[in-house]
Amino acid sequence: MTGSAELDATRDAYDGVAVRYAELFATELERNPLDRALLGAFAELVADAGGRPVADAGCGPGSVTAHLHGLGVDVFGVDLSAAMVGLARQAYPGLRFAEGSMTALEAADGSLGGVVARYSVIHTPPEHVPAVLAEFRRVLAPGGHLLLAFQADTAPGAHAFDHRVTLAYRWCPDTLAGLVAAAGLTETVRLVREPGPAERFLQAWLLARRPDDA
């Protein structure tokens, strides 16, 4: 499990920039059609698998949570940062948001149809990522889906970089996909795109599924 000092550092960093962060990224999805397409496909897959609830892990100010809700998903947001959760509740009062850690989600075993972790596992030290993925698998129902987004690198492993908020890691998609498989999830889609005008690195998505018999 991620150490408390690491969790505290990430929480404090995002608490300190929450308002500015929400302003900067308020229209981010509008500028990213591929991201919207993948979230739309994820929403359809969750619906086809029975429409169970979905956790937006590391939800920040709630824009992705709200987007999924608009697609008909029964979704709730979880974030370490109290300031981020407060902004999300203010912006989207009809949705559910709670403070919490990705290593200890408030969900019963096998209860969720999906988990979205969009640029949230990037702040987890690499040695602790397997525990996060194991927690995602724990809460997913058989047939449930996991959608990860992260900054990517072509070299194997994870690579620390100077994220604008706090220390983060970009991952080789093959390396992270290997950890996803080791957690008992089956990769179904991988997308890597070139960085946009305001981005420094390749951007990647992994979609995986908990097998029906697992």
MDAnalysis code that builds the backbone (N, CA, C; Angstrom):
import MDAnalysis as mda
import numpy as np

u = mda.Universe.empty(642, n_residues=214, atom_resindex=np.repeat(np.arange(214), 3), trajectory=True)
u.add_TopologyAttr("name", ["N", "CA", "C"] * 214)
u.add_TopologyAttr("resid", np.arange(1, 215))
u.add_TopologyAttr("resname", ["MET", "THR", "GLY", "SER", "ALA", "GLU", "LEU", "ASP", "ALA", "THR", "ARG", "ASP", "ALA", "TYR", "ASP", "GLY", "VAL", "ALA", "VAL", "ARG", "TYR", "ALA", "GLU", "LEU", "PHE", "ALA", "THR", "GLU", "LEU", "GLU", "ARG", "ASN", "PRO", "LEU", "ASP", "ARG", "ALA", "LEU", "LEU", "GLY", "ALA", "PHE", "ALA", "GLU", "LEU", "VAL", "ALA", "ASP", "ALA", "GLY", "GLY", "ARG", "PRO", "VAL", "ALA", "ASP", "ALA", "GLY", "CYS", "GLY", "PRO", "GLY", "SER", "VAL", "THR", "ALA", "HIS", "LEU", "HIS", "GLY", "LEU", "GLY", "VAL", "ASP", "VAL", "PHE", "GLY", "VAL", "ASP", "LEU", "SER", "ALA", "ALA", "MET", "VAL", "GLY", "LEU", "ALA", "ARG", "GLN", "ALA", "TYR", "PRO", "GLY", "LEU", "ARG", "PHE", "ALA", "GLU", "GLY", "SER", "MET", "THR", "ALA", "LEU", "GLU", "ALA", "ALA", "ASP", "GLY", "SER", "LEU", "GLY", "GLY", "VAL", "VAL", "ALA", "ARG", "TYR", "SER", "VAL", "ILE", "HIS", "THR", "PRO", "PRO", "GLU", "HIS", "VAL", "PRO", "ALA", "VAL", "LEU", "ALA", "GLU", "PHE", "ARG", "ARG", "VAL", "LEU", "ALA", "PRO", "GLY", "GLY", "HIS", "LEU", "LEU", "LEU", "ALA", "PHE", "GLN", "ALA", "ASP", "THR", "ALA", "PRO", "GLY", "ALA", "HIS", "ALA", "PHE", "ASP", "HIS", "ARG", "VAL", "THR", "LEU", "ALA", "TYR", "ARG", "TRP", "CYS", "PRO", "ASP", "THR", "LEU", "ALA", "GLY", "LEU", "VAL", "ALA", "ALA", "ALA", "GLY", "LEU", "THR", "GLU", "THR", "VAL", "ARG", "LEU", "VAL", "ARG", "GLU", "PRO", "GLY", "PRO", "ALA", "GLU", "ARG", "PHE", "LEU", "GLN", "ALA", "TRP", "LEU", "LEU", "ALA", "ARG", "ARG", "PRO", "ASP", "ASP", "ALA"])
u.atoms.positions = np.array([
    [0.845, -1.191, 0.000],
    [0.000, 0.000, 0.000],
    [0.880, 1.241, 0.000],
    [0.438, 2.249, -0.711],
    [1.195, 3.482, -0.773],
    [1.363, 4.067, 0.613],
    [2.576, 4.505, 0.943],
    [2.849, 5.044, 2.261],
    [2.110, 6.331, 2.526],
    [1.865, 6.605, 3.801],
    [1.087, 7.785, 4.169],
    [1.794, 9.069, 3.774],
    [3.138, 9.103, 3.821],
    [3.868, 10.309, 3.440],
    [3.645, 10.636, 1.967],
    [3.617, 9.620, 1.121],
    [3.382, 9.830, -0.305],
    [1.959, 10.301, -0.564],
    [0.997, 9.678, 0.118],
    [-0.387, 10.124, -0.015],
    [-0.543, 11.568, 0.449],
    [0.075, 11.897, 1.579],
    [-0.030, 13.252, 2.115],
    [0.567, 14.273, 1.148],
    [1.699, 13.938, 0.533],
    [2.340, 14.865, -0.397],
    [1.453, 15.133, -1.609],
    [0.839, 14.085, -2.145],
    [-0.052, 14.258, -3.294],
    [-1.291, 15.044, -2.903],
    [-1.874, 14.711, -1.763],
    [-3.063, 15.423, -1.277],
    [-2.771, 16.910, -1.087],
    [-1.671, 17.209, -0.411],
    [-1.337, 18.603, -0.119],
    [-1.073, 19.390, -1.404],
    [-0.406, 18.756, -2.358],
    [-0.100, 19.436, -3.611],
    [-1.378, 19.809, -4.365],
    [-2.324, 18.876, -4.445],
    [-3.558, 19.161, -5.175],
    [-4.487, 20.082, -4.393],
    [-4.472, 19.985, -3.076],
    [-5.236, 20.956, -2.290],
    [-4.776, 22.376, -2.594],
    [-3.475, 22.539, -2.763],
    [-2.921, 23.868, -2.956],
    [-3.214, 24.490, -4.302],
    [-3.506, 23.668, -5.311],
    [-3.737, 24.212, -6.658],
    [-5.137, 23.913, -7.169],
    [-6.023, 23.466, -6.303],
    [-7.314, 22.943, -6.751],
    [-8.094, 23.932, -7.614],
    [-8.223, 25.163, -7.155],
    [-9.035, 26.143, -7.898],
    [-8.421, 26.422, -9.262],
    [-7.126, 26.665, -9.293],
    [-6.454, 26.944, -10.569],
    [-6.520, 25.737, -11.489],
    [-6.325, 24.549, -10.948],
    [-6.390, 23.320, -11.733],
    [-7.761, 23.172, -12.380],
    [-8.810, 23.386, -11.601],
    [-10.174, 23.257, -12.126],
    [-10.418, 24.254, -13.250],
    [-9.888, 25.457, -13.114],
    [-10.056, 26.465, -14.159],
    [-9.315, 26.067, -15.434],
    [-8.094, 25.589, -15.289],
    [-7.273, 25.244, -16.447],
    [-7.845, 24.076, -17.240],
    [-8.440, 23.109, -16.535],
    [-8.877, 21.884, -17.200],
    [-10.402, 21.785, -17.353],
    [-11.092, 22.902, -17.173],
    [-12.560, 22.888, -17.234],
    [-13.085, 22.407, -18.582],
    [-12.396, 22.728, -19.662],
    [-12.874, 22.366, -21.007],
    [-11.941, 21.361, -21.687],
    [-11.132, 20.657, -20.913],
    [-10.144, 19.758, -21.503],
    [-10.782, 18.686, -22.380],
    [-11.859, 18.069, -21.911],
    [-12.487, 17.012, -22.706],
    [-13.043, 17.539, -24.023],
    [-13.482, 18.782, -24.020],
    [-13.986, 19.370, -25.268],
    [-12.903, 19.442, -26.336],
    [-11.649, 19.510, -25.907],
    [-10.529, 19.636, -26.845],
    [-9.918, 18.280, -27.209],
    [-10.448, 17.197, -26.669],
    [-9.842, 15.883, -26.869],
    [-10.872, 14.868, -27.356],
    [-11.129, 14.846, -28.666],
    [-12.148, 13.924, -29.182],
    [-11.803, 12.453, -28.965],
    [-10.521, 12.089, -29.019],
    [-10.173, 10.689, -28.785],
    [-10.486, 10.280, -27.347],
    [-10.215, 11.175, -26.407],
    [-10.535, 10.884, -25.009],
    [-12.039, 10.692, -24.840],
    [-12.823, 11.570, -25.454],
    [-14.282, 11.436, -25.353],
    [-14.748, 10.127, -25.991],
    [-14.127, 9.754, -27.085],
    [-14.527, 8.516, -27.757],
    [-14.252, 7.300, -26.869],
    [-13.106, 7.281, -26.212],
    [-12.788, 6.152, -25.340],
    [-13.695, 6.124, -24.117],
    [-13.991, 7.274, -23.555],
    [-14.936, 7.309, -22.436],
    [-16.327, 6.862, -22.886],
    [-16.706, 7.227, -24.101],
    [-17.988, 6.782, -24.626],
    [-18.040, 5.283, -24.830],
    [-16.957, 4.714, -25.374],
    [-16.901, 3.261, -25.547],
    [-16.938, 2.557, -24.195],
    [-16.197, 3.104, -23.214],
    [-16.209, 2.544, -21.864],
    [-17.626, 2.547, -21.299],
    [-18.351, 3.653, -21.465],
    [-19.725, 3.744, -20.957],
    [-20.619, 2.687, -21.594],
    [-20.458, 2.456, -22.883],
    [-21.262, 1.439, -23.557],
    [-20.919, 0.047, -23.060],
    [-19.639, -0.214, -22.858],
    [-19.239, -1.525, -22.358],
    [-19.797, -1.790, -20.963],
    [-19.760, -0.781, -20.110],
    [-20.316, -0.927, -18.760],
    [-21.818, -1.202, -18.839],
    [-22.510, -0.478, -19.710],
    [-23.954, -0.692, -19.865],
    [-24.245, -2.100, -20.368],
    [-23.466, -2.562, -21.347],
    [-23.682, -3.895, -21.912],
    [-23.427, -4.995, -20.877],
    [-22.555, -4.690, -19.892],
    [-22.226, -5.680, -18.865],
    [-23.176, -5.629, -17.672],
    [-24.228, -4.837, -17.763],
    [-25.230, -4.801, -16.702],
    [-25.427, -3.463, -16.023],
    [-24.594, -2.484, -16.361],
    [-24.803, -1.138, -15.845],
    [-24.522, -0.955, -14.370],
    [-23.609, -1.738, -13.805],
    [-23.248, -1.557, -12.398],
    [-22.563, -0.199, -12.200],
    [-22.449, 0.255, -10.951],
    [-21.794, 1.533, -10.689],
    [-20.334, 1.548, -11.138],
    [-19.841, 2.753, -11.358],
    [-18.468, 2.980, -11.797],
    [-17.800, 3.961, -10.849],
    [-16.543, 3.700, -10.506],
    [-15.746, 4.621, -9.701],
    [-14.820, 5.416, -10.608],
    [-14.856, 6.732, -10.463],
    [-13.876, 7.607, -11.107],
    [-12.804, 7.881, -10.057],
    [-11.721, 7.108, -10.115],
    [-10.687, 7.129, -9.080],
    [-9.659, 8.204, -9.388],
    [-9.549, 9.177, -8.491],
    [-8.734, 10.350, -8.758],
    [-9.516, 11.328, -9.615],
    [-10.738, 11.618, -9.185],
    [-11.695, 12.367, -10.007],
    [-11.379, 13.846, -10.134],
    [-10.512, 14.386, -9.260],
    [-10.232, 15.813, -9.329],
    [-11.496, 16.641, -9.176],
    [-11.646, 17.700, -9.976],
    [-12.824, 18.556, -9.841],
    [-14.092, 17.998, -10.468],
    [-14.061, 16.757, -10.950],
    [-15.294, 16.060, -11.304],
    [-15.750, 16.112, -12.740],
    [-14.960, 16.652, -13.649],
    [-15.439, 16.802, -15.023],
    [-15.636, 15.463, -15.724],
    [-14.742, 14.501, -15.482],
    [-14.915, 13.187, -16.112],
    [-16.091, 12.449, -15.481],
    [-16.239, 12.576, -14.176],
    [-17.405, 11.984, -13.503],
    [-18.688, 12.508, -14.127],
    [-18.751, 13.820, -14.312],
    [-19.950, 14.427, -14.895],
    [-20.148, 13.987, -16.341],
    [-19.061, 13.868, -17.087],
    [-19.172, 13.430, -18.480],
    [-19.746, 12.020, -18.553],
    [-19.250, 11.124, -17.713],
    [-19.772, 9.757, -17.706],
    [-21.230, 9.728, -17.267],
    [-21.577, 10.547, -16.279],
    [-22.987, 10.635, -15.863],
    [-23.856, 11.060, -17.043],
    [-23.365, 12.012, -17.819],
    [-24.118, 12.457, -18.988],
    [-24.290, 11.376, -20.037],
    [-23.430, 10.371, -19.999],
    [-23.540, 9.226, -20.913],
    [-24.400, 8.105, -20.334],
    [-25.002, 8.351, -19.180],
    [-25.905, 7.374, -18.584],
    [-25.266, 6.430, -17.592],
    [-24.034, 6.710, -17.181],
    [-23.325, 5.825, -16.252],
    [-23.676, 6.196, -14.810],
    [-23.915, 5.185, -13.985],
    [-24.099, 5.370, -12.544],
    [-22.708, 5.488, -11.930],
    [-22.209, 6.724, -11.805],
    [-20.807, 6.945, -11.485],
    [-20.659, 7.779, -10.225],
    [-19.594, 7.522, -9.486],
    [-19.244, 8.352, -8.336],
    [-17.747, 8.650, -8.401],
    [-17.352, 9.781, -7.818],
    [-15.962, 10.206, -7.848],
    [-15.289, 10.057, -6.503],
    [-14.007, 9.717, -6.539],
    [-13.180, 9.569, -5.336],
    [-11.875, 10.313, -5.572],
    [-11.438, 11.091, -4.586],
    [-10.168, 11.794, -4.721],
    [-9.534, 11.981, -3.352],
    [-8.194, 11.979, -3.315],
    [-7.464, 12.225, -2.069],
    [-7.676, 13.643, -1.555],
    [-7.800, 14.586, -2.481],
    [-7.801, 15.998, -2.134],
    [-9.177, 16.479, -1.685],
    [-9.258, 16.944, -0.442],
    [-10.520, 17.500, 0.058],
    [-10.934, 18.719, -0.743],
    [-9.956, 19.528, -1.163],
    [-10.275, 20.724, -1.945],
    [-10.867, 20.339, -3.301],
    [-10.318, 19.318, -3.940],
    [-10.863, 18.859, -5.220],
    [-12.279, 18.318, -5.045],
    [-12.483, 17.523, -4.008],
    [-13.820, 16.974, -3.757],
    [-14.811, 18.106, -3.501],
    [-14.392, 19.125, -2.760],
    [-15.271, 20.263, -2.511],
    [-15.657, 20.977, -3.790],
    [-14.701, 21.183, -4.698],
    [-15.003, 21.829, -5.982],
    [-15.936, 20.962, -6.824],
    [-15.709, 19.646, -6.806],
    [-16.566, 18.745, -7.577],
    [-18.003, 18.789, -7.064],
    [-18.162, 18.775, -5.747],
    [-19.506, 18.826, -5.173],
    [-20.197, 20.147, -5.494],
    [-19.428, 21.218, -5.504],
    [-19.994, 22.530, -5.822],
    [-20.428, 22.611, -7.280],
    [-19.591, 22.069, -8.176],
    [-19.884, 22.145, -9.605],
    [-20.984, 21.175, -10.033],
    [-21.054, 20.013, -9.367],
    [-21.995, 18.954, -9.764],
    [-22.728, 18.442, -8.525],
    [-23.630, 19.253, -7.972],
    [-24.261, 18.891, -6.691],
    [-25.126, 17.643, -6.742],
    [-25.516, 17.216, -7.914],
    [-26.348, 16.021, -8.010],
    [-25.565, 14.719, -8.067],
    [-24.232, 14.812, -8.089],
    [-23.405, 13.609, -8.190],
    [-22.720, 13.304, -6.861],
    [-22.203, 12.088, -6.761],
    [-21.573, 11.625, -5.517],
    [-20.060, 11.751, -5.605],
    [-19.482, 12.419, -4.604],
    [-18.035, 12.550, -4.519],
    [-17.612, 12.322, -3.075],
    [-16.459, 11.672, -2.908],
    [-15.969, 11.384, -1.562],
    [-14.454, 11.440, -1.542],
    [-13.906, 11.802, -0.381],
    [-12.466, 11.704, -0.186],
    [-12.102, 10.238, -0.002],
    [-10.996, 9.835, -0.593],
    [-10.574, 8.451, -0.442],
    [-9.325, 8.150, -1.237],
    [-8.772, 6.979, -1.008],
    [-7.554, 6.535, -1.655],
    [-7.840, 5.409, -2.639],
    [-7.086, 5.376, -3.726],
    [-7.220, 4.295, -4.692],
    [-6.800, 2.951, -4.116],
    [-6.056, 2.954, -3.018],
    [-5.635, 1.700, -2.410],
    [-6.676, 1.129, -1.457],
    [-7.755, 1.881, -1.209],
    [-8.787, 1.419, -0.275],
    [-10.120, 2.035, -0.669],
    [-10.658, 1.600, -1.797],
    [-11.922, 2.140, -2.280],
    [-13.082, 1.666, -1.408],
    [-14.042, 2.558, -1.189],
    [-15.214, 2.222, -0.374],
    [-16.240, 1.522, -1.262],
    [-15.917, 0.299, -1.645],
    [-16.809, -0.493, -2.493],
    [-16.610, -1.959, -2.143],
    [-17.681, -2.705, -2.156],
    [-17.618, -4.127, -1.829],
    [-16.917, -4.909, -2.945],
    [-16.410, -6.068, -2.595],
    [-15.773, -6.945, -3.579],
    [-16.746, -7.221, -4.727],
    [-16.261, -7.081, -5.959],
    [-17.050, -7.440, -7.128],
    [-18.307, -6.636, -7.334],
    [-18.334, -5.388, -6.843],
    [-19.577, -4.615, -6.888],
    [-19.655, -3.603, -8.024],
    [-18.540, -3.320, -8.701],
    [-18.516, -2.245, -9.684],
    [-18.450, -2.770, -11.114],
    [-19.112, -2.037, -11.980],
    [-19.036, -2.369, -13.398],
    [-17.824, -1.777, -14.073],
    [-17.194, -0.808, -13.424],
    [-16.025, -0.200, -14.032],
    [-15.272, 0.698, -13.071],
    [-14.021, 0.933, -13.411],
    [-13.172, 1.904, -12.722],
    [-12.455, 2.714, -13.790],
    [-12.510, 4.025, -13.654],
    [-11.732, 4.928, -14.497],
    [-10.650, 5.553, -13.633],
    [-9.409, 5.497, -14.092],
    [-8.303, 6.161, -13.403],
    [-7.565, 6.980, -14.462],
    [-8.047, 8.185, -14.661],
    [-7.533, 9.052, -15.715],
    [-6.463, 9.971, -15.139],
    [-5.220, 9.660, -15.456],
    [-4.063, 10.423, -14.978],
    [-4.029, 10.493, -13.451],
    [-4.372, 9.401, -12.792],
    [-4.320, 9.353, -11.328],
    [-3.296, 8.348, -10.813],
    [-3.098, 7.226, -11.500],
    [-2.050, 6.304, -11.047],
    [-0.661, 6.881, -11.289],
    [-0.559, 7.977, -12.042],
    [0.758, 8.540, -12.354],
    [1.478, 9.047, -11.110],
    [0.752, 9.360, -10.050],
    [1.387, 9.865, -8.834],
    [1.726, 8.757, -7.832],
    [1.414, 7.527, -8.186],
    [1.723, 6.389, -7.310],
    [3.131, 5.890, -7.611],
    [4.007, 5.798, -6.603],
    [5.339, 5.241, -6.862],
    [5.222, 3.878, -7.537],
    [6.065, 3.591, -8.504],
    [5.925, 2.358, -9.288],
    [5.810, 1.088, -8.461],
    [6.534, 1.027, -7.333],
    [6.486, -0.194, -6.533],
    [5.128, -0.422, -5.878],
    [4.296, 0.623, -5.825],
    [2.978, 0.497, -5.205],
    [1.836, 0.340, -6.221],
    [2.155, 0.486, -7.491],
    [1.103, 0.379, -8.508],
    [0.443, -1.002, -8.518],
    [1.176, -2.114, -8.342],
    [0.483, -3.414, -8.280],
    [-0.604, -3.471, -7.208],
    [-0.389, -2.822, -6.057],
    [-1.415, -2.817, -5.007],
    [-2.639, -2.030, -5.441],
    [-2.428, -0.939, -6.168],
    [-3.557, -0.155, -6.685],
    [-4.350, -0.979, -7.695],
    [-3.660, -1.641, -8.601],
    [-4.345, -2.461, -9.603],
    [-5.075, -3.639, -8.958],
    [-4.496, -4.205, -7.912],
    [-5.176, -5.284, -7.191],
    [-6.460, -4.775, -6.545],
    [-6.425, -3.548, -6.045],
    [-7.638, -2.961, -5.461],
    [-8.698, -2.729, -6.529],
    [-8.285, -2.274, -7.701],
    [-9.244, -2.102, -8.796],
    [-9.878, -3.452, -9.164],
    [-9.057, -4.479, -9.254],
    [-9.612, -5.799, -9.583],
    [-10.568, -6.273, -8.497],
    [-10.227, -6.006, -7.242],
    [-11.091, -6.446, -6.132],
    [-12.501, -5.901, -6.270],
    [-12.624, -4.629, -6.619],
    [-13.954, -4.007, -6.641],
    [-14.706, -4.278, -7.938],
    [-13.998, -4.713, -8.978],
    [-14.669, -4.968, -10.245],
    [-15.446, -6.283, -10.208],
    [-16.653, -6.226, -10.725],
    [-17.421, -7.452, -10.927],
    [-16.823, -8.232, -12.091],
    [-17.011, -9.555, -12.136],
    [-16.628, -10.293, -13.338],
    [-17.257, -9.643, -14.572],
    [-16.458, -9.400, -15.587],
    [-16.922, -8.690, -16.769],
    [-16.795, -7.186, -16.668],
    [-16.356, -6.670, -15.504],
    [-16.191, -5.237, -15.335],
    [-14.943, -4.719, -16.033],
    [-14.907, -3.406, -16.272],
    [-13.863, -2.805, -17.105],
    [-13.051, -1.775, -16.325],
    [-11.763, -1.727, -16.623],
    [-10.844, -0.726, -16.077],
    [-10.310, 0.104, -17.229],
    [-10.354, 1.446, -17.063],
    [-9.820, 2.358, -18.070],
    [-8.765, 3.246, -17.420],
    [-7.523, 3.117, -17.886],
    [-6.397, 3.884, -17.363],
    [-5.918, 4.868, -18.412],
    [-5.575, 6.087, -17.986],
    [-4.910, 7.057, -18.853],
    [-3.649, 7.537, -18.149],
    [-2.595, 7.741, -18.925],
    [-1.316, 8.104, -18.324],
    [-0.385, 8.689, -19.387],
    [0.609, 9.444, -18.933],
    [1.668, 9.889, -19.823],
    [2.571, 8.706, -20.123],
    [3.007, 8.596, -21.383],
    [3.712, 7.394, -21.819],
    [5.155, 7.683, -22.194],
    [5.946, 6.613, -22.172],
    [7.348, 6.650, -22.559],
    [7.633, 5.384, -23.355],
    [8.526, 5.473, -24.306],
    [8.819, 4.298, -25.128],
    [9.809, 3.342, -24.468],
    [10.568, 3.831, -23.488],
    [11.531, 2.964, -22.800],
    [10.822, 2.129, -21.749],
    [11.217, 0.862, -21.560],
    [10.563, 0.012, -20.558],
    [10.637, 0.613, -19.166],
    [9.612, 0.317, -18.363],
    [9.597, 0.760, -16.970],
    [8.787, 2.012, -16.758],
    [9.033, 2.657, -15.620],
    [8.375, 3.912, -15.250],
    [9.445, 4.972, -15.083],
    [9.104, 6.217, -15.426],
    [10.095, 7.277, -15.489],
    [9.557, 8.522, -14.789],
    [10.222, 8.943, -13.724],
    [9.779, 10.117, -12.975],
    [9.930, 11.370, -13.833],
    [8.994, 12.306, -13.667],
    [9.105, 13.588, -14.358],
    [8.522, 14.698, -13.496],
    [8.826, 15.909, -13.864],
    [8.427, 17.082, -13.085],
    [7.019, 17.535, -13.473],
    [6.051, 16.795, -13.012],
    [4.649, 17.154, -13.210],
    [4.398, 18.545, -12.643],
    [3.453, 19.281, -13.232],
    [3.225, 20.665, -12.801],
    [2.638, 20.774, -11.403],
    [2.111, 19.679, -10.873],
    [1.553, 19.724, -9.520],
    [2.477, 19.039, -8.526],
    [2.845, 17.802, -8.789],
    [3.705, 17.057, -7.867],
    [4.389, 15.930, -8.633],
    [5.334, 15.264, -8.001],
    [6.095, 14.210, -8.668],
    [5.166, 13.193, -9.324],
    [5.509, 12.811, -10.536],
    [4.688, 11.852, -11.261],
    [5.592, 10.931, -12.077],
    [4.975, 9.890, -12.656],
    [5.705, 8.896, -13.436],
    [4.977, 8.666, -14.751],
    [5.745, 8.656, -15.819],
    [5.181, 8.208, -17.087],
    [5.630, 6.779, -17.312],
    [4.756, 6.003, -17.957],
    [4.961, 4.556, -18.055],
    [5.128, 4.120, -19.499],
    [5.986, 3.153, -19.700],
    [5.967, 2.407, -20.960],
    [4.663, 1.604, -20.994],
    [3.852, 1.740, -22.031],
    [2.588, 0.997, -22.060],
    [2.761, -0.508, -21.890],
    [3.824, -1.079, -22.458],
    [4.048, -2.522, -22.283],
    [4.252, -2.873, -20.808],
    [4.992, -2.033, -20.097],
    [5.265, -2.308, -18.687],
    [3.998, -2.240, -17.863],
    [3.216, -1.169, -18.042],
    [1.992, -1.037, -17.259],
    [0.982, -2.113, -17.649],
    [0.920, -2.446, -18.940],
    [0.021, -3.518, -19.370],
    [0.405, -4.847, -18.716],
    [1.694, -5.066, -18.522],
    [2.129, -6.282, -17.840],
    [1.653, -6.337, -16.404],
    [1.661, -5.197, -15.715],
    [1.160, -5.152, -14.339],
    [-0.354, -5.350, -14.301],
    [-1.037, -4.800, -15.284],
    [-2.487, -4.997, -15.374],
    [-2.796, -6.487, -15.544],
    [-2.058, -7.153, -16.420],
    [-2.262, -8.595, -16.619],
    [-1.939, -9.377, -15.355],
    [-0.870, -8.991, -14.659],
    [-0.493, -9.682, -13.426],
    [-1.552, -9.523, -12.344],
    [-2.341, -8.432, -12.412],
    [-3.426, -8.212, -11.455],
    [-4.660, -9.053, -11.771],
    [-4.634, -9.794, -12.886],
    [-5.760, -10.649, -13.235],
    [-6.757, -10.020, -14.173],
    [-6.331, -8.982, -14.893],
    [-7.208, -8.296, -15.841],
    [-6.687, -8.518, -17.258],
    [-7.603, -8.572, -18.207],
    [-7.257, -8.856, -19.594],
    [-7.313, -7.571, -20.417],
    [-6.204, -7.197, -21.006],
    [-6.171, -6.003, -21.852],
    [-7.045, -6.201, -23.080],
    [-7.837, -5.183, -23.405],
    [-8.698, -5.256, -24.590],
    [-8.399, -4.165, -25.610],
    [-7.943, -3.005, -25.143],
    [-7.635, -1.898, -26.052],
    [-6.423, -1.154, -25.513],
    [-5.561, -0.731, -26.439],
    [-4.448, 0.143, -26.088],
    [-4.383, 1.253, -27.132],
    [-4.247, 2.488, -26.677],
    [-4.118, 3.620, -27.593],
    [-2.989, 4.510, -27.094],
    [-2.089, 4.863, -27.999],
    [-1.025, 5.823, -27.702],
    [-1.086, 6.907, -28.763],
    [-1.158, 8.165, -28.307],
    [-1.227, 9.267, -29.258],
    [-0.088, 10.250, -29.008],
    [0.185, 11.022, -30.030],
    [1.190, 12.068, -29.926],
    [0.718, 13.160, -28.961],
    [1.654, 13.864, -28.321],
    [1.249, 14.947, -27.420],
    [0.564, 16.083, -28.165],
    [-0.428, 16.679, -27.493],
    [-1.099, 17.843, -28.049],
    [-0.286, 19.100, -27.829],
    [-0.834, 20.254, -28.217],
    [-0.088, 21.513, -28.125],
    [0.393, 21.854, -26.723],
    [-0.366, 21.493, -25.691],
    [0.008, 21.835, -24.316],
    [0.608, 20.646, -23.562],
    [0.963, 19.581, -24.281],
    [1.467, 18.360, -23.648],
    [2.927, 18.121, -24.031],
    [3.679, 17.499, -23.112],
    [5.104, 17.259, -23.351],
    [5.409, 15.829, -23.751],
    [4.498, 14.907, -23.456],
    [4.801, 13.489, -23.622],
    [3.704, 12.787, -24.416],
    [4.028, 11.586, -24.897],
    [3.012, 10.714, -25.459],
    [1.918, 10.485, -24.411],
    [0.695, 10.312, -24.879],
    [-0.445, 10.071, -23.991],
    [-1.015, 8.691, -24.316],
    [-1.312, 7.913, -23.284],
    [-1.736, 6.525, -23.508],
    [-2.986, 6.188, -22.709],
    [-3.753, 5.253, -23.242],
    [-4.923, 4.687, -22.576],
    [-4.804, 3.167, -22.632],
    [-5.176, 2.521, -21.559],
    [-5.320, 1.065, -21.525],
    [-6.730, 0.735, -21.040],
    [-7.405, -0.120, -21.783],
    [-8.703, -0.639, -21.368],
    [-8.545, -2.122, -21.099],
    [-8.977, -2.558, -19.930],
    [-8.855, -3.960, -19.539],
    [-10.159, -4.434, -18.924],
    [-10.301, -5.748, -18.823],
    [-11.547, -6.343, -18.362],
    [-11.247, -7.443, -17.360],
    [-12.050, -7.510, -16.306],
    [-11.957, -8.655, -15.398],
    [-12.686, -9.828, -16.050],
    [-12.023, -10.955, -16.234],
    [-12.685, -12.086, -16.895],
    [-13.955, -12.521, -16.167],
    [-14.887, -13.080, -16.924],
    [-16.169, -13.486, -16.366],
    [-16.013, -14.534, -15.281],
    [-15.011, -15.401, -15.404],
    [-14.859, -16.502, -14.464],
    [-13.800, -16.210, -13.393],
    [-13.414, -14.936, -13.255],
    [-12.359, -14.593, -12.294],
    [-12.919, -13.858, -11.094],
])
